[in-house]
Amino acid sequence: MQETTTRENMESKHTAASVQPVVFDNVPLSQIVGDIAAHYQVRTEIRNKEAGKLRFYFVWQPQDSLQNVVRRLNQFKRVNIVSEGGTLVVR
């Protein structure tokens, strides 16, 4: 399967009104978490290497709070992500 990620200028600053959703299609959880962490300027730690390799389809709204994004990601089975002191941890 081909891996596609739509991340138009994620590194640039956006206002909430101009931010478009980011679609991760068949992307490893480690990459999804890494891209999201970069946006919120937090670190990542992948403690569960197998979970980090799992591939997902996920639509991320960059204007959402980090806590809301973590809650949505944790709705996937076999995923446990927490935000601990400036780090997103995949358990």
ABEGO torsion letter per residue (X at the ends): XBBBBBBBGAABBBBAAABBBBBBBGBBAAAAAAAAAAAAGBBBBBABAAAAABBBBBBBBAABBAAAAAAAAAABBGBBBBBBGGBBBBX
